[in-house]
Amino acid sequence: MLPRTFSKMFTTSLVVSIGLIVASAATAQSASEQAIANFQMADANSDGALSQAEFTAFIDLNAASKIGQSHRVQELGLYRKAFARLDANSDGAVSAAELQNATSG
């Protein structure tokens, strides 16, 4: 009897764990899609890169969507510091590629 009960508990636990992993992956995908949409909304001149002002709007949109650590940047007023860190080539704009490199590295 004990082995069967253990097996049932293990199977239930495994199914719940897999469900959580799938839900986490779906949430990450959803957050990624929302971040892309937020980038496009914040990119007021549609040049594919964010100026300091556009970056501030991007962070605010992400914070409202509860994406990543944007809420901390917003709460602490670290927009300029975050912008400088992400602007890898120091051209005064944060491109989608710079954001991707920063988040994947």
Contacts in CASP RR format, 6 or more apart in sequence:
PFRMAT RR
TARGET T0000
AUTHOR 0000-0000-0000
METHOD contacts of the structure
MODEL  1
MLPRTFSKMFTTSLVVSIGLIVASAATAQSASEQAIANFQMADANSDGAL
SQAEFTAFIDLNAASKIGQSHRVQELGLYRKAFARLDANSDGAVSAAELQ
NATSG
31 65 0 8 1.000
31 67 0 8 1.000
31 68 0 8 1.000
34 62 0 8 1.000
34 65 0 8 1.000
34 67 0 8 1.000
35 62 0 8 1.000
35 65 0 8 1.000
35 67 0 8 1.000
38 58 0 8 1.000
38 61 0 8 1.000
38 62 0 8 1.000
38 65 0 8 1.000
38 67 0 8 1.000
39 50 0 8 1.000
39 58 0 8 1.000
39 96 0 8 1.000
39 99 0 8 1.000
41 57 0 8 1.000
41 61 0 8 1.000
42 50 0 8 1.000
42 54 0 8 1.000
42 55 0 8 1.000
42 57 0 8 1.000
42 58 0 8 1.000
42 61 0 8 1.000
43 49 0 8 1.000
43 50 0 8 1.000
43 54 0 8 1.000
44 54 0 8 1.000
44 57 0 8 1.000
45 54 0 8 1.000
47 93 0 8 1.000
48 95 0 8 1.000
48 96 0 8 1.000
49 93 0 8 1.000
49 94 0 8 1.000
49 95 0 8 1.000
49 96 0 8 1.000
50 58 0 8 1.000
50 93 0 8 1.000
50 94 0 8 1.000
50 95 0 8 1.000
51 92 0 8 1.000
51 93 0 8 1.000
52 79 0 8 1.000
52 80 0 8 1.000
52 83 0 8 1.000
52 92 0 8 1.000
55 79 0 8 1.000
55 82 0 8 1.000
55 83 0 8 1.000
55 86 0 8 1.000
55 94 0 8 1.000
56 79 0 8 1.000
59 70 0 8 1.000
59 73 0 8 1.000
59 74 0 8 1.000
59 79 0 8 1.000
59 82 0 8 1.000
60 70 0 8 1.000
60 74 0 8 1.000
62 68 0 8 1.000
62 70 0 8 1.000
63 70 0 8 1.000
63 71 0 8 1.000
63 73 0 8 1.000
63 74 0 8 1.000
72 78 0 8 1.000
73 79 0 8 1.000
73 82 0 8 1.000
83 94 0 8 1.000
85 102 0 8 1.000
86 94 0 8 1.000
86 98 0 8 1.000
86 99 0 8 1.000
86 102 0 8 1.000
87 93 0 8 1.000
87 94 0 8 1.000
87 98 0 8 1.000
88 98 0 8 1.000
88 101 0 8 1.000
88 102 0 8 1.000
89 98 0 8 1.000
END
